[in-house]
């Protein structure tokens, strides 16, 4: 949810290539689609936008469609709107409704689009959004329920980590170097202590303290991070900025003198930014953390890559998902949609969910790898949330 980035880059190209119309926009540079619409998680949005708009980053031209219908992706936050949220309109002549700002909100909008679990609950934040959302990006899981209304299909493997910035050394006594060494050796227990603390934690042997930042609460990255460090209620020392902090945005770290600020993030998103795959790089001056002596990444920009040991670990690894209405991808269903099924078919190299054996740069897998994702560890499942 990087508020400062350009939204829906390539939108003009979409008009030329696909004939998609753009109305007087309720938010800056958002598309309006006559095809399939996807909303939700910031973690996946740059990779999904590249696949939707068309990209050559893998060395071949890749643009995903479902049976000829275009895919249009809406960012979790947008430029030039107070709070980065505002309104969106996803379909021609459709209603204007609140932008889904994260995984949870994206899934809720998708669920409302199909009428909820009951089939008749079409309201999202007070607006009837029936038929307005086709898919959701999610970096967190719903509760596995057999025959659920929603199907979660693995998009790729990500990992939860954190970035930090170190403020100036007020006394110029070498404390900054000591603070960096200490931060680079953090454990899970120390992260737990930061986010549970009622006051900033002092860094031993220095004048520095740690100031932890929170991501806005509808973020799947934030809820997953809290579950991994075992914190249910954050401490008073955590800076929430009124629940407005976007995820995966290094510019939110503005440490004072003798202060280290930290914030959790998607490591895949970090990789996509520093390697130049993403539409903007907000990570200048930020360092991705090491936890328990295991680095989250390998290599240096523009060739940073996931550390497989870290990404595939039960502790910090996580599978992220494309969420789709179960009935719409179930052959024989009254609402079965062949295009949507093709767009989310894990066996199809031109789908959002492909991780098959092809090494061709023309696959969606090749594009996702450029954005820091690797083959998913979790399987598909269904849920009602």
Buried (B, 14 or more C-beta within 10 A) or exposed (E): BBBBBBBBBBBEEBEEEBEBEBEEBBBBBBBBBBBBBBBBBBBBBBBBBBBBBBBEBBEEEBBBBBEEBBBBBBBBBBBEBEBBBBBBBBBEEBBBBBBBBBBBBBBBBBBBBBBBBEEEEBEBBEBBBBBBBBBBBBBBBBEEBEEBBBBBBBBBBBBBBBBBBBBEBBEEEEBBEBBBEBBBEBEBEBBBBBBBBEEBBEBEEBBBBBBBBBBBBBBBBBBBBBEBBEBEEBBEBBBBEEEBBBBBBBBBBEBEEBBBBBBBBBBBBBBBBBBEBBBBBBBEEBBBBBBBEEBBBEEEEEEBBBBEEBBBBEEBBBBBBBBBBBBBBBEEEEEEBEBBBBBBBBEBBBBBBBBBEEEEBBBBBBBBBBBBBBBBBBEBBBBBB
